[in-house]
């Protein structure tokens, strides 16, 4: 018997691990019926041959934005007549520019677009050609705030509607950040923000029901103690209301129980999983940040190790750094990475994004500090953050 044969013959407490993945879209999506109805209301005109309004969906990570939109998208595709209406999902963390997004959408019509060599004017003309044939094209841009040239993308897609009579192009944007529109050009903002939706975080009771549903599909019968589900839901609701965090917590608790030869997942396993999941999420969050965000965070983590050169000043709590000294360190980090540093305006945007993700805390300087500035403190352990960023930025 080989090692694999032995492992395959062992009884697993898991029935289907994919069900516990944050990317899994369940048949029934609890507590999002109203949101699904609102999205259906927005896209239904496309099934009638009319151009839908643009829609922006907001909400913290793990509130079901992507799952809900994909559920509606699956229904839409079933009901759409070929050549009359279509929906296209784009992950903007991967396809993060106007060119790459247009290429991703259009290669469904022209597989040869996978190859390089087609310029932006060609892609634009192709988009107009398809829409002019009478097709309503709805593009779902998940994490739309990750698009580098978002103003150009919005302009291109909305302007295309001026050149077609029968079909059209519409956008559904999904974002974790309520304030990302502030960085848009006023013209892009007015054309993009026709309809907005906000997904609220799940409550402890809602998370409990979601976990019970996934446990029934993902674990063997009777393996997970009800108290372990309750604890996972309670921890998550206190932290963020993030359903993905709750699923990771229960998944990791199951792995711990199985590795230690237990046939039940208990509260003890959930508590043991908590620290591991938090570290996994930090690694995942930092590793998927755009490069400039990583360089700013690298500067903060570096200075957090040596301490602020202004720490002797009164009115500054231990661990906080001055925004100015962080920006200087960011410029040095950019030089080491052979990148051009962005302006102070963009630097402030990066700080806002890092704070939204829970990686830093910022606060205005108080009395006792000459002038007005922003104080910054890193949230995770700075040494762990540095280790992740050195590998990501410099390969060491």
C-alpha positions as CSV (number, residue, x, y, z in Angstrom):
1,X,0.0,0.0,0.0
2,X,1.4,3.4,-1.0
3,X,1.3,6.5,1.2
4,X,-1.5,7.9,-1.0
5,X,-3.5,4.7,-0.6
6,X,-3.1,4.8,3.1
7,X,-4.2,8.5,3.2
8,X,-7.2,7.8,0.9
9,X,-8.4,4.9,3.0
10,X,-8.5,7.1,6.2
11,X,-11.9,8.5,7.2
12,X,-12.1,12.2,6.8
13,X,-14.2,14.5,8.9
14,X,-14.7,16.6,5.7
15,X,-17.3,15.7,3.1
16,X,-16.7,18.4,0.5
17,X,-13.9,21.0,1.2
18,X,-14.9,23.2,-1.7
19,X,-18.2,24.1,0.1
20,X,-16.1,25.9,2.8
21,X,-14.2,27.9,0.2
22,X,-15.0,31.7,0.0
23,X,-15.3,31.3,-3.8
24,X,-18.1,28.7,-3.5
25,X,-21.6,30.0,-4.6
26,X,-24.3,28.0,-2.7
27,X,-27.6,27.1,-4.3
28,X,-29.4,29.1,-1.6
29,X,-27.9,32.4,-0.5
30,X,-29.3,33.3,3.0
31,X,-30.2,36.9,3.9
32,X,-29.5,38.3,0.5
33,X,-32.9,38.0,-1.2
34,X,-33.5,41.7,-1.1
35,X,-30.1,42.5,-2.7
36,X,-30.6,39.9,-5.4
37,X,-34.0,41.4,-6.2
38,X,-32.5,44.9,-6.5
39,X,-29.7,43.7,-8.8
40,X,-32.3,41.8,-10.9
41,X,-34.3,45.0,-11.2
42,X,-31.3,46.9,-12.5
43,X,-30.3,44.3,-15.2
44,X,-33.7,43.1,-16.3
45,X,-34.0,45.9,-18.9
46,X,-31.1,44.3,-20.8
47,X,-33.2,41.1,-21.3
48,X,-35.8,43.4,-22.9
49,X,-33.2,44.9,-25.3
50,X,-32.9,48.1,-23.2
51,X,-29.7,49.5,-21.7
52,X,-29.6,49.1,-17.9
53,X,-28.4,51.7,-15.5
54,X,-24.9,51.5,-14.1
55,X,-24.7,50.1,-10.6
56,X,-22.1,50.3,-7.8
57,X,-22.3,47.8,-5.0
58,X,-20.5,48.6,-1.7
59,X,-19.8,46.5,1.4
60,X,-17.0,45.2,3.6
61,X,-15.2,42.0,2.6
62,X,-17.3,38.9,3.2
63,X,-20.7,40.5,3.0
64,X,-21.8,38.5,0.0
65,X,-21.4,41.1,-2.7
66,X,-19.7,38.8,-5.2
67,X,-21.7,35.7,-4.4
68,X,-25.0,37.6,-4.8
69,X,-24.0,39.2,-8.1
70,X,-22.8,35.9,-9.5
71,X,-26.1,34.2,-8.5
72,X,-28.0,36.9,-10.4
73,X,-25.5,36.6,-13.3
74,X,-26.2,32.8,-13.6
75,X,-29.9,33.5,-13.8
76,X,-29.4,36.3,-16.3
77,X,-27.3,34.1,-18.6
78,X,-30.0,31.3,-18.6
79,X,-32.7,33.9,-19.6
80,X,-30.7,35.9,-22.1
81,X,-31.1,35.2,-25.8
82,X,-27.7,34.8,-27.6
83,X,-26.7,38.0,-29.3
84,X,-29.3,40.1,-27.4
85,X,-27.8,40.4,-23.9
86,X,-24.7,39.2,-22.0
87,X,-23.0,39.6,-18.6
88,X,-19.3,39.3,-18.1
89,X,-17.5,39.0,-14.8
90,X,-14.0,40.5,-14.4
91,X,-11.8,40.3,-11.3
92,X,-10.0,43.7,-11.3
93,X,-7.3,42.5,-9.0
94,X,-6.1,40.4,-12.0
95,X,-7.4,42.5,-14.9
96,X,-6.5,45.9,-13.5
97,X,-6.3,48.2,-16.5
98,X,-8.7,49.4,-19.3
99,X,-6.9,47.4,-21.9
100,X,-6.8,44.1,-20.0
101,X,-10.5,44.5,-19.0
102,X,-11.6,45.1,-22.6
103,X,-9.5,42.2,-23.8
104,X,-11.0,39.9,-21.1
105,X,-14.6,40.8,-22.1
106,X,-14.0,40.7,-25.9
107,X,-12.0,37.5,-26.1
108,X,-15.3,35.7,-25.5
109,X,-16.3,37.0,-28.9
110,X,-12.8,36.7,-30.5
111,X,-10.6,34.1,-28.9
112,X,-7.6,35.4,-31.0
113,X,-7.6,38.5,-28.7
114,X,-5.7,36.3,-26.2
115,X,-2.6,37.0,-28.3
116,X,-0.9,40.3,-28.0
117,X,-0.7,42.9,-30.7
118,X,-4.2,44.3,-30.8
119,X,-4.3,48.0,-29.9
120,X,-6.8,49.8,-27.8
121,X,-8.6,51.5,-30.8
122,X,-9.2,48.0,-32.3
123,X,-10.7,46.8,-29.0
124,X,-12.9,49.9,-28.7
125,X,-14.2,49.4,-32.3
126,X,-14.9,45.8,-31.6
127,X,-16.9,46.7,-28.5
128,X,-19.0,49.2,-30.5
129,X,-19.5,46.6,-33.3
130,X,-20.9,44.0,-30.9
131,X,-23.2,46.5,-29.2
132,X,-24.3,48.0,-32.6
133,X,-25.5,44.5,-33.6
134,X,-28.1,45.0,-30.8
135,X,-26.4,43.3,-27.8
136,X,-26.7,44.7,-24.3
137,X,-23.3,44.1,-22.7
138,X,-23.2,44.2,-18.9
139,X,-19.7,44.1,-17.4
140,X,-19.3,43.2,-13.7
141,X,-16.1,44.8,-12.4
142,X,-15.3,43.1,-9.0
143,X,-13.0,45.3,-6.9
144,X,-13.4,48.1,-9.4
145,X,-11.2,50.3,-7.2
146,X,-8.2,48.2,-8.2
147,X,-8.3,49.5,-11.8
148,X,-5.3,51.7,-12.4
149,X,-6.9,53.9,-15.1
150,X,-10.5,53.8,-13.9
151,X,-11.4,57.2,-15.3
152,X,-10.2,56.1,-18.8
153,X,-12.2,52.8,-18.5
154,X,-15.4,54.5,-17.4
155,X,-15.0,57.1,-20.2
156,X,-14.4,54.4,-22.8
157,X,-17.4,52.3,-21.8
158,X,-19.9,55.1,-21.3
159,X,-18.8,57.0,-24.4
160,X,-19.3,53.9,-26.5
161,X,-23.0,54.2,-25.9
162,X,-23.0,57.5,-27.8
163,X,-21.9,55.6,-30.9
164,X,-24.5,52.8,-30.9
165,X,-28.3,52.9,-31.6
166,X,-29.6,49.4,-30.7
167,X,-27.4,47.9,-28.0
168,X,-25.3,49.3,-25.2
169,X,-22.6,48.8,-22.5
170,X,-23.4,49.0,-18.8
171,X,-21.2,48.6,-15.7
172,X,-21.8,46.9,-12.3
173,X,-18.9,47.8,-10.0
174,X,-18.2,46.0,-6.7
175,X,-16.0,47.7,-4.1
176,X,-15.0,47.3,-0.5
177,X,-14.5,51.1,-0.2
178,X,-17.3,53.6,0.2
179,X,-15.0,56.5,-0.6
180,X,-13.2,55.3,-3.7
181,X,-15.4,57.5,-6.0
182,X,-13.7,60.6,-4.4
183,X,-10.6,60.0,-6.5
184,X,-12.6,59.9,-9.8
185,X,-12.8,62.7,-12.3
186,X,-16.2,64.5,-11.9
187,X,-17.3,63.4,-15.4
188,X,-16.6,59.7,-14.6
189,X,-18.3,60.0,-11.2
190,X,-21.5,61.5,-12.7
191,X,-21.7,58.9,-15.5
192,X,-20.9,55.9,-13.3
193,X,-23.0,56.6,-10.2
194,X,-26.6,56.0,-11.5
195,X,-27.5,53.5,-8.8
196,X,-25.8,52.4,-5.5
197,X,-26.3,49.6,-3.1
198,X,-24.7,48.9,0.3
199,X,-24.3,45.4,1.7
200,X,-24.3,45.4,5.5
201,X,-22.1,43.0,7.5
202,X,-23.8,39.8,8.7
203,X,-25.0,39.6,12.3
204,X,-24.0,36.7,14.7
205,X,-27.3,35.0,14.1
206,X,-27.1,35.3,10.3
207,X,-23.5,34.0,10.4
208,X,-24.7,31.0,12.5
209,X,-27.3,30.1,9.9
210,X,-24.8,30.5,7.0
211,X,-22.2,28.2,8.8
212,X,-24.9,25.6,9.6
213,X,-25.8,25.5,5.9
214,X,-22.1,25.0,4.9
215,X,-21.4,22.5,7.7
216,X,-24.2,20.4,6.4
217,X,-22.7,20.2,3.0
218,X,-19.0,20.4,3.8
219,X,-18.5,18.2,6.9
220,X,-19.5,14.6,7.6
221,X,-22.7,14.3,9.6
222,X,-22.5,15.1,13.3
223,X,-18.8,16.1,13.2
224,X,-19.0,19.7,14.2
225,X,-20.3,20.6,17.7
226,X,-23.1,23.2,17.6
227,X,-21.1,25.2,20.2
228,X,-18.2,25.4,17.7
229,X,-20.5,26.9,15.1
230,X,-21.9,29.4,17.7
231,X,-18.4,30.4,18.7
232,X,-17.2,30.9,15.1
233,X,-20.2,33.1,14.4
234,X,-19.7,35.1,17.7
235,X,-16.0,35.7,17.0
236,X,-16.6,36.8,13.5
237,X,-19.5,39.1,14.3
238,X,-17.3,40.8,16.9
239,X,-14.4,41.1,14.5
240,X,-16.0,42.1,11.2
241,X,-19.2,40.3,10.2
242,X,-17.1,38.7,7.4
243,X,-18.6,35.4,6.3
244,X,-15.4,34.4,4.6
245,X,-13.5,34.8,7.9
246,X,-16.1,32.6,9.6
247,X,-15.7,29.9,6.9
248,X,-11.9,30.0,7.1
249,X,-12.2,29.7,10.9
250,X,-14.4,26.6,10.8
251,X,-12.3,25.1,8.0
252,X,-9.1,25.6,9.9
253,X,-10.7,24.2,13.1
254,X,-11.6,21.1,11.1
255,X,-8.1,20.7,9.8
256,X,-6.7,21.0,13.4
257,X,-9.1,18.4,14.7
258,X,-8.3,16.0,11.9
259,X,-4.5,16.4,12.3
260,X,-4.8,15.6,16.0
261,X,-6.9,12.5,15.3
262,X,-10.1,13.8,16.8
263,X,-13.5,13.0,15.2
264,X,-15.3,16.0,16.5
265,X,-14.7,19.8,15.9
266,X,-15.0,21.6,19.2
267,X,-14.7,25.1,20.7
268,X,-11.0,24.3,21.5
269,X,-10.3,23.7,17.8
270,X,-12.0,27.0,16.9
271,X,-9.9,28.9,19.5
272,X,-6.7,27.2,18.1
273,X,-7.7,28.1,14.6
274,X,-8.3,31.8,15.4
275,X,-4.6,32.9,15.5
276,X,-3.7,30.9,12.4
277,X,-6.6,32.3,10.4
278,X,-5.7,35.8,11.4
279,X,-2.1,35.3,10.2
280,X,-3.3,33.7,7.0
281,X,-5.6,36.6,6.3
282,X,-2.9,39.1,6.9
283,X,-0.6,37.3,4.5
284,X,-3.3,37.1,1.9
285,X,-4.3,40.8,2.3
286,X,-0.8,42.1,2.1
287,X,0.3,39.8,-0.8
288,X,-2.6,40.9,-2.9
289,X,-2.1,44.7,-2.4
290,X,-1.0,46.8,-5.3
291,X,2.8,47.5,-5.4
292,X,2.5,51.1,-4.2
293,X,0.3,50.1,-1.3
294,X,2.9,47.5,-0.4
295,X,5.8,50.1,-0.5
296,X,3.9,52.4,1.8
297,X,3.2,49.6,4.3
298,X,6.8,48.5,4.0
299,X,7.9,52.0,5.0
300,X,5.6,52.0,8.0
301,X,6.7,48.5,9.1
302,X,10.4,49.5,8.7
303,X,10.0,52.6,10.8
304,X,7.9,50.8,13.4
305,X,11.0,48.6,14.1
306,X,13.3,51.5,14.7
307,X,10.8,53.9,16.2
308,X,9.8,57.4,15.3
309,X,12.6,60.0,15.4
310,X,10.0,62.3,17.0
311,X,9.1,59.9,19.7
312,X,10.6,62.2,22.3
313,X,8.0,64.8,21.6
314,X,5.1,65.1,24.0
315,X,1.5,64.3,22.9
316,X,2.6,61.3,20.8
317,X,1.6,57.8,21.9
318,X,4.1,55.0,21.7
319,X,4.1,53.2,18.4
320,X,2.8,56.1,16.3
321,X,4.8,57.6,13.4
322,X,4.5,61.0,11.7
323,X,3.1,61.0,8.2
324,X,6.0,63.0,6.9
325,X,8.7,60.6,8.1
326,X,6.7,57.7,6.6
327,X,6.5,59.4,3.3
328,X,10.3,60.0,3.3
329,X,10.8,56.3,4.1
330,X,8.3,55.4,1.3
331,X,10.5,57.4,-1.2
332,X,13.6,55.5,-0.1
333,X,11.7,52.2,-0.5
334,X,10.6,53.2,-4.0
335,X,14.2,54.0,-4.9
336,X,15.3,50.5,-3.6
337,X,12.5,48.9,-5.6
338,X,13.4,51.1,-8.7
339,X,9.9,52.6,-8.7
340,X,8.9,56.2,-9.0
341,X,7.1,57.4,-5.8
342,X,3.6,58.8,-6.3
343,X,2.6,62.3,-5.1
344,X,1.5,63.1,-1.5
345,X,-2.2,63.1,-2.7
346,X,-1.9,59.5,-3.8
347,X,0.1,58.6,-0.7
348,X,-2.9,59.8,1.4
349,X,-5.2,57.6,-0.7
350,X,-2.9,54.6,0.0
351,X,-3.0,55.3,3.8
352,X,-6.8,55.4,3.6
353,X,-6.9,52.1,1.8
354,X,-4.5,50.4,4.3
355,X,-6.6,51.7,7.2
356,X,-9.8,50.4,5.5
357,X,-8.1,46.9,5.4
358,X,-7.3,47.1,9.1
359,X,-3.5,47.1,8.5
360,X,-2.9,50.5,10.1
361,X,-4.5,53.1,12.3
362,X,-4.3,56.8,11.6
363,X,-5.2,59.7,13.9
364,X,-4.8,63.5,13.7
365,X,-2.0,64.8,15.9
366,X,-3.2,66.4,19.1
367,X,-2.1,69.2,21.4
368,X,1.6,69.3,22.2
369,X,2.6,68.7,18.6
370,X,3.6,71.7,16.6
371,X,1.6,72.0,13.4
372,X,-1.1,69.6,12.2
373,X,-0.2,66.2,10.9
374,X,-1.4,62.6,10.7
375,X,-0.1,59.9,13.1
376,X,0.2,56.4,11.9
377,X,0.5,53.1,13.7
378,X,0.8,49.6,12.2
379,X,-1.8,47.1,13.5
380,X,-0.3,43.6,12.9
381,X,3.2,42.7,14.2
382,X,5.6,44.8,12.2
383,X,8.2,42.0,11.9
384,X,5.7,39.6,10.4
385,X,4.6,42.3,7.9
386,X,8.2,43.1,7.0
387,X,8.9,39.4,6.3
388,X,5.9,39.2,4.0
389,X,6.7,42.4,2.1
390,X,10.5,41.6,1.7
391,X,9.5,38.4,-0.1
392,X,6.8,40.1,-2.2
393,X,8.7,43.3,-3.1
394,X,12.3,42.2,-3.2
395,X,12.2,38.4,-3.4
396,X,14.0,38.0,-0.1
